[in-house]
Amino acid sequence: MHVLILGGTTEARRLAELLVAKLPAGSTVTSSLAGRVARPKLPPGEVRVGGFGGADGLADWLRSHRVHALIDATHPFAGTITFNAARAAAAAHVPLLMLRRPGWVPGAGDDWHPVSSLAEAADALPALGRRAFLTTGRMGLAAFAGLDELWFLMRSVDAPEPPYPARMETLLDRGPFTLEGERELIRSHRIDVLVTKDSGGAATAPKLTAAREAGIPVVVVRRPPVPEGGAVAGTPEEALAWLHRLTDQSSG
């Protein structure tokens, strides 16, 4: 069996570990990374870096490399590759699974302000605070570039490129993050509003608890839509079970 994982997430690395250990001898596990992070944590198995050239290019890759199953384990906000994966899998007649960690759910004491885009998040910010902790990544900073009256603490794995806010301090760091660390960031930088995408998962969730404890509002960007239908798993273990069922059906 040859399994292609569209990766770059914690769940994708965990899935690659499971498949390399659990699939029958002779199987191939290939993880594809977009290449947007300078020094990614490489998963076990084979690794390729870079795009495929859209849905048609991915479909050609699936055919030429005799891929038996495609698992989209990309970030919940990687919308373009998710739709390309659905179209490519259908064209190449390859079973597709979307591995998506559950989204976050507000709890008692949370002051969440859901929005549909980074642009909407930028529009909402001036009414909520003046010192923002921006944890939406380095790729969409242009949406906040015009907010000259606000100060930003921006955290990402790699350094951002302009355009970005004029009053911004950059913190280069990689999760998982601790609750104690998030509390200290909010306290020491006098943060009065948090901006995040609904990425889900435990690695970056402590910031939400720290914001609740500090009594500050949180602007939450909702996840983009995903293709309708198809198989979905919430954990790498569920994805492995799906592969086992696929193998059983093929052998039966």
Order of alpha helices (4+ residues) and beta strands (2+ residues): beta-alpha-beta-beta-alpha-beta-alpha-beta-beta-alpha-beta-beta-beta-alpha-beta-alpha-beta-beta-alpha
